[in-house]
């Protein structure tokens, strides 16, 4: 018996040595996703990284710089949001990392980026053949840094994540700065009792960095095959909505909500199966996120042929109101749409807008009148 147990232990040890377990990434920063571990001094030419594998955990290509907080370029200071270092992607530059994932699982990538001296900057984010081009020329914070997200479905157990600047400027160093790259597993939301909409409470969404106060910008679906905000599509050419958390914002319900920061240039929508001729009720919260967004915040809500404007008079300190829209379905599929009626700005000149949360859709049964 003892010999048999011994042989089993030896076999298990041999198997574990021959085929080490490959663990999928966990939610949070990728290895050296904050770039605090930098290249050796011998691999730097001023700020430019000269070696392909000089930045630990990353592979680079093209004109990539390693930037310290407070670095000066001409008369411009390049800040770093957290920590001491970031990278800058110059002309046709790429930074990539190989990550272990679970096949057929959805993931969202969140990263923080800032423009430098180029005017029309965009970043190509890709995993294998899937990619999205994320415009970053619109700035939504006073610091110049914004967090962006992009989602993919894993086709293999090991994939390359790449962030690429395809811009070409006269000054090759005029590219976007990148810091904080994280990943999160996305769970596709199921329908819950009492709501025909998926993820109507927005509790499933991209990773939000715990110490970053500005939320995450969700790109338009034209730039993203899989939504990092499951159940919802973002329709626009270049504008976004902002995914916010209760830690840094006033959220009407639960831990997360959406702020419509782009006025009428962007719409958030979901398509839902309905029965033609049947009555339905769409209800939702409208409020402000306690970010200093003052004035009348108006949300336009659409369903079938019905439309309503919901106004919330904001003092910029938080608060919300409930609204509902009754409609009769005309098709087998009805599109529910939310849009900010106007552009809004805070005192520092950054864009803001109304907050949407706890969206629900239910059938409304006709009331039966008693016989006389």
Secondary structure by P-SEA (a helix, b strand, c coil): caaaaaaaaaaaaaaaaacccccccccccccccccccccccccccccccccccccccccccccccccccccccccbbbbbcccccccccccbbbbbbbbbbbccbbbbbbbbbbbccccbbbbbbbcccbbbbbbcccccccccbbbbbbbbbbcccbbbbbbbbcccccccccbbbbcccbbbbbccccccccccccccccccccccccccccccccccccccccccccccccccccbbbbbbccccccccccccccccccccccccbbbbbbcccbbbbbbbbbbbcccccccbbbbbbbcccbbbbbbbbccccccbbbbbbbbbbcccbbbbbbbccbbbbccccccccccccbbbbbbbcccccccc
